[in-house]
């Protein structure tokens, strides 16, 4: 059951959202080598740069430490770099936008709308639920559960409809599920046909930095798989299946691909529900595609992506079999079973 009591505490919501934004910006800067190894990061100065309190900065530091991008030492704060950089002398210098690798001051950490705030919780609930049957989503009860307006719930559900996770009936009811092997196969067939084409069209327009950051994330996941949770794995997936395709000029092509991303969402829910780490072969396949792109081998990258999608279909179908023998989870009341 989704716990909404803490969700509605404004301070907690603010903290959760801000630490993720700080984490993402610092992670990218470190991965690109824009922050000097050995630089000492302190909560107070970094909080002032981002215009926030120390709490989300502390959480972001802890996540970066778990990723191996920061490490502790006999002193206050964290040192930039992994444990292998332990011999690096601490570099204590006033922290600024420049020393943190930003070309300009970070954008204000604006909070998302209510629909954005509840979107991921709703996505996770629906993604797990559809593996266990056919449900109607009660808009009013969902609004009460999350403590938001029906309009916010409707907007979040509309985004899930774009992913193919929910649909609207002739009577304007929101429906989801059941997730079938046939539906998974159809989405993967569509993606296997369209994603390599989109990748090859997008590749010449991709920045080298985008590819280098994506490859660095994959390499780190291969080296430290136990540090990669469901959210981190979803970032890796999005880097290849969304970011690397987005420069394709044919936007209708990209829209059709986006409507077939249901397996990605369900896989994320599966990993999150069981606290799993990424599969080695998945990461190796990602690395192969990205290396081809960086080397300018566009056709080889497209072929490698097709191989990855074919293997991904088999893995997703196997996860469906695992879910089929598990007891049904305790779903929230707004998920009304139909079959």
C-alpha positions as CSV (number, residue, x, y, z in Angstrom):
1,X,0.0,0.0,0.0
2,X,1.4,3.4,-0.8
3,X,2.2,5.4,2.3
4,X,0.9,8.9,1.8
5,X,1.3,10.2,5.3
6,X,4.9,11.3,4.8
7,X,4.2,12.2,1.2
8,X,2.1,15.1,2.4
9,X,4.7,16.6,4.7
10,X,5.8,19.6,2.7
11,X,9.3,19.6,4.2
12,X,9.9,16.0,3.3
13,X,8.6,16.5,-0.2
14,X,10.8,19.5,-0.7
15,X,13.8,17.6,0.6
16,X,13.3,14.5,-1.6
17,X,12.9,16.5,-4.8
18,X,15.8,18.8,-4.1
19,X,18.4,16.1,-3.2
20,X,17.7,14.3,-6.6
21,X,18.3,17.5,-8.5
22,X,21.5,18.2,-6.6
23,X,22.6,14.6,-7.1
24,X,22.0,14.7,-10.8
25,X,23.9,17.9,-11.4
26,X,26.9,17.0,-9.3
27,X,27.0,13.5,-10.8
28,X,27.1,14.8,-14.3
29,X,29.8,17.3,-13.5
30,X,32.0,14.6,-11.8
31,X,31.4,12.1,-14.7
32,X,32.5,14.8,-17.2
33,X,35.7,15.5,-15.2
34,X,34.6,19.1,-14.5
35,X,35.3,18.8,-10.8
36,X,38.9,18.3,-9.7
37,X,39.6,15.0,-8.1
38,X,40.3,15.4,-4.4
39,X,38.2,18.6,-4.0
40,X,36.7,18.7,-0.6
41,X,32.9,19.2,-0.7
42,X,31.2,20.6,2.3
43,X,27.4,20.7,2.9
44,X,27.2,24.4,3.8
45,X,28.9,26.0,0.8
46,X,27.2,23.6,-1.7
47,X,23.8,24.3,-0.1
48,X,24.4,28.1,-0.6
49,X,25.3,27.5,-4.3
50,X,22.1,25.6,-4.9
51,X,20.0,27.9,-2.7
52,X,18.8,25.2,-0.4
53,X,19.2,23.8,3.1
54,X,21.9,21.3,4.1
55,X,19.5,18.3,4.3
56,X,19.1,17.6,0.6
57,X,22.8,18.3,0.0
58,X,23.7,15.7,2.7
59,X,21.4,13.1,1.0
60,X,22.9,13.9,-2.4
61,X,26.4,13.4,-1.0
62,X,25.4,10.1,0.5
63,X,24.1,8.9,-2.8
64,X,27.3,10.0,-4.7
65,X,29.3,8.2,-2.0
66,X,27.3,5.1,-2.6
67,X,28.0,5.4,-6.3
68,X,31.7,5.6,-5.7
69,X,31.9,9.2,-7.0
70,X,32.8,10.6,-3.5
71,X,34.8,9.1,-0.6
72,X,35.3,10.0,3.0
73,X,38.6,10.9,4.6
74,X,39.9,12.0,8.0
75,X,38.3,15.4,7.9
76,X,35.0,17.1,7.3
77,X,33.1,16.6,4.1
78,X,33.8,14.3,1.1
79,X,36.6,14.1,-1.4
80,X,35.7,14.0,-5.1
81,X,36.7,10.6,-6.7
82,X,36.3,7.0,-5.9
83,X,38.2,5.0,-3.2
84,X,41.0,4.4,-5.7
85,X,41.7,8.1,-5.4
86,X,42.3,7.8,-1.7
87,X,46.0,8.8,-2.0
88,X,44.9,12.2,-3.4
89,X,45.6,15.0,-1.0
90,X,42.5,16.9,0.1
91,X,42.1,20.1,-2.0
92,X,40.5,22.7,0.2
93,X,39.4,25.7,-1.9
94,X,36.4,28.1,-1.7
95,X,33.5,26.4,-3.4
96,X,31.8,28.2,-6.3
97,X,29.9,27.5,-9.4
98,X,33.2,27.3,-11.3
99,X,34.9,24.8,-8.9
100,X,31.7,22.6,-9.1
101,X,32.1,22.5,-12.8
102,X,29.1,24.7,-13.7
103,X,29.4,27.1,-16.6
104,X,26.8,29.3,-14.8
105,X,24.9,29.3,-11.6
106,X,22.6,26.3,-11.2
107,X,19.0,26.9,-12.1
108,X,16.7,27.5,-9.2
109,X,15.6,24.1,-7.7
110,X,11.9,24.7,-8.5
111,X,9.4,22.2,-7.3
112,X,7.2,20.3,-9.7
113,X,3.5,20.5,-9.9
114,X,1.3,18.1,-7.9
115,X,0.7,15.9,-10.9
116,X,4.5,15.6,-11.3
117,X,5.0,14.9,-7.6
118,X,2.6,12.0,-7.6
119,X,3.4,10.7,-11.0
120,X,6.2,8.2,-10.1
121,X,4.2,6.7,-7.2
122,X,1.2,6.3,-9.4
123,X,3.4,4.8,-12.2
124,X,4.9,2.3,-9.8
125,X,1.5,1.2,-8.4
126,X,0.0,0.8,-11.9
127,X,3.1,-1.0,-13.2
128,X,3.0,-3.6,-10.5
129,X,-0.8,-3.9,-10.5
130,X,-1.2,-4.7,-14.2
131,X,0.9,-7.9,-13.8
132,X,-1.8,-9.2,-11.5
133,X,-5.0,-8.4,-13.4
134,X,-7.4,-5.9,-14.9
135,X,-8.2,-2.8,-12.8
136,X,-10.2,0.4,-12.9
137,X,-8.5,3.4,-11.3
138,X,-10.9,5.5,-9.2
139,X,-9.9,9.1,-9.9
140,X,-11.6,10.6,-6.8
141,X,-10.1,8.0,-4.4
142,X,-6.7,8.4,-5.9
143,X,-6.9,12.2,-5.4
144,X,-7.9,11.6,-1.8
145,X,-5.1,9.1,-1.3
146,X,-2.4,11.4,-2.6
147,X,-4.0,14.6,-1.1
148,X,-4.2,16.4,-4.5
149,X,-7.0,17.5,-6.8
150,X,-8.7,15.2,-9.3
151,X,-7.1,17.4,-12.0
152,X,-3.6,16.5,-10.8
153,X,-4.5,12.8,-10.8
154,X,-6.0,13.1,-14.3
155,X,-2.9,14.8,-15.6
156,X,-0.6,12.1,-14.2
157,X,-2.9,9.4,-15.7
158,X,-2.8,11.1,-19.1
159,X,1.0,10.8,-19.0
160,X,0.7,7.1,-18.2
161,X,-1.7,6.7,-21.1
162,X,1.0,8.0,-23.4
163,X,3.2,5.2,-22.2
164,X,0.5,2.6,-22.9
165,X,0.1,1.8,-19.2
166,X,-3.5,3.0,-18.8
167,X,-6.4,3.7,-21.1
168,X,-9.8,5.3,-21.0
169,X,-13.0,3.3,-21.6
170,X,-16.0,4.4,-23.6
171,X,-17.5,5.5,-20.2
172,X,-14.4,7.6,-19.4
173,X,-13.2,5.2,-16.8
174,X,-9.4,4.8,-16.3
175,X,-8.4,1.2,-16.9
176,X,-5.1,-0.7,-16.7
177,X,-4.0,-4.3,-17.3
178,X,-3.8,-7.1,-17.6
179,X,-0.2,-7.2,-18.7
180,X,0.2,-10.1,-21.1
181,X,3.2,-11.7,-22.9
182,X,1.5,-10.8,-26.1
183,X,1.4,-7.1,-25.2
184,X,5.1,-7.2,-24.2
185,X,6.0,-8.9,-27.5
186,X,4.1,-6.4,-29.6
187,X,5.8,-3.4,-27.9
188,X,9.3,-5.0,-28.3
189,X,8.5,-5.8,-32.0
190,X,7.7,-2.2,-32.6
191,X,10.7,-0.9,-30.7
192,X,13.0,-3.4,-32.5
193,X,11.8,-2.0,-35.8
194,X,11.8,1.7,-34.9
195,X,14.5,2.4,-32.3
196,X,17.5,1.4,-34.4
197,X,16.2,3.7,-37.2
198,X,15.7,6.6,-34.8
199,X,19.1,6.0,-33.2
200,X,20.9,6.1,-36.6
201,X,19.0,9.3,-37.5
202,X,19.8,10.9,-34.2
203,X,23.5,9.8,-33.9
204,X,25.1,12.5,-36.1
205,X,23.4,15.2,-34.0
206,X,24.3,13.9,-30.6
207,X,26.8,15.7,-28.5
208,X,30.0,13.8,-27.5
209,X,29.4,14.9,-23.9
210,X,26.0,13.2,-23.9
211,X,27.5,9.9,-25.0
212,X,30.5,10.1,-22.7
213,X,28.3,10.7,-19.6
214,X,26.0,7.8,-20.6
215,X,29.0,5.5,-21.1
216,X,30.5,6.6,-17.8
217,X,27.2,5.7,-16.0
218,X,27.2,2.2,-17.6
219,X,30.9,1.6,-16.9
220,X,30.4,2.5,-13.2
221,X,27.3,0.2,-13.0
222,X,29.4,-2.6,-14.5
223,X,32.1,-2.1,-11.9
224,X,29.8,-1.4,-8.9
225,X,26.5,-3.2,-9.7
226,X,25.4,-3.4,-6.1
227,X,25.3,0.4,-5.9
228,X,22.7,0.6,-8.8
229,X,19.1,0.7,-7.6
230,X,16.0,0.7,-9.7
231,X,16.0,4.5,-10.2
232,X,19.7,4.5,-11.2
233,X,19.0,1.7,-13.7
234,X,16.1,3.6,-15.2
235,X,18.4,6.6,-15.8
236,X,20.8,4.3,-17.6
237,X,17.9,2.9,-19.7
238,X,16.6,6.4,-20.5
239,X,20.0,7.6,-21.5
240,X,20.0,5.0,-24.3
241,X,16.4,4.6,-25.2
242,X,15.3,8.3,-24.9
243,X,18.2,10.7,-24.8
244,X,20.2,9.0,-27.6
245,X,17.1,9.0,-29.9
246,X,15.7,12.4,-29.2
247,X,17.6,14.2,-32.0
248,X,15.9,12.2,-34.7
249,X,14.2,14.7,-37.0
250,X,11.0,12.5,-37.4
251,X,9.0,13.4,-34.3
252,X,6.1,11.0,-35.3
253,X,8.7,8.2,-35.2
254,X,9.7,9.2,-31.7
255,X,6.1,9.5,-30.5
256,X,5.4,5.9,-31.7
257,X,8.5,4.6,-29.9
258,X,7.4,6.5,-26.7
259,X,4.0,4.8,-26.8
260,X,5.8,1.4,-26.7
261,X,7.8,2.1,-23.6
262,X,5.5,0.1,-21.3
263,X,8.1,-2.7,-20.9
264,X,10.7,-0.2,-19.6
265,X,8.3,1.1,-17.0
266,X,7.3,-2.4,-15.9
267,X,10.9,-3.5,-15.6
268,X,11.6,-0.5,-13.4
269,X,8.7,-1.4,-11.1
270,X,9.9,-5.0,-11.0
271,X,13.4,-4.0,-10.0
272,X,12.1,-1.5,-7.5
273,X,9.6,-3.9,-5.9
274,X,12.3,-6.6,-5.3
275,X,15.2,-4.3,-4.7
276,X,17.2,-5.8,-7.5
277,X,20.4,-4.7,-9.2
278,X,21.0,-4.6,-13.0
279,X,21.7,-7.7,-15.0
280,X,25.3,-7.9,-16.3
281,X,24.3,-8.7,-19.9
282,X,22.0,-5.7,-20.0
283,X,24.8,-3.3,-19.1
284,X,27.2,-5.0,-21.5
285,X,24.7,-4.5,-24.3
286,X,24.3,-0.8,-23.4
287,X,28.1,-0.3,-23.4
288,X,28.4,-1.9,-26.8
289,X,25.9,0.5,-28.4
290,X,27.4,3.5,-26.7
291,X,30.9,2.6,-27.8
292,X,29.8,2.3,-31.4
293,X,28.2,5.7,-31.2
294,X,31.3,7.3,-29.7
295,X,33.4,5.7,-32.4
296,X,31.1,7.0,-35.1
297,X,30.0,3.5,-36.1
298,X,26.4,4.4,-36.6
299,X,25.2,1.3,-38.5
300,X,26.9,-1.0,-36.0
301,X,25.3,0.9,-33.1
302,X,21.8,0.4,-34.7
303,X,22.5,-3.3,-35.1
304,X,23.7,-3.6,-31.5
305,X,20.6,-1.8,-30.3
306,X,18.4,-4.3,-32.2
307,X,20.3,-7.2,-30.5
308,X,19.8,-5.6,-27.1
309,X,16.1,-5.2,-27.7
310,X,15.7,-8.8,-28.8
311,X,17.5,-9.9,-25.6
312,X,15.5,-7.5,-23.5
313,X,12.2,-9.0,-24.7
314,X,13.3,-12.4,-23.5
315,X,14.3,-11.0,-20.1
316,X,11.1,-9.1,-19.7
317,X,9.0,-12.2,-20.5
318,X,11.0,-14.2,-18.0
319,X,10.1,-11.5,-15.3
320,X,6.4,-11.9,-16.2
321,X,6.7,-15.6,-15.4
322,X,8.3,-14.7,-12.0
323,X,5.5,-12.3,-11.2
324,X,2.8,-14.8,-12.2
325,X,3.7,-17.1,-9.3
326,X,4.0,-14.4,-6.6
327,X,1.1,-13.4,-4.3
328,X,-0.8,-10.3,-5.3
329,X,0.6,-7.2,-3.6
330,X,-1.4,-5.0,-1.3
331,X,-2.6,-2.4,-3.8
332,X,-4.2,0.9,-2.8
333,X,-8.0,1.3,-2.7
334,X,-8.2,3.4,-5.8
335,X,-7.1,0.3,-7.8
336,X,-10.5,-1.5,-8.3
337,X,-10.2,-5.1,-9.6
338,X,-12.2,-5.9,-12.7
339,X,-10.9,-9.4,-13.5
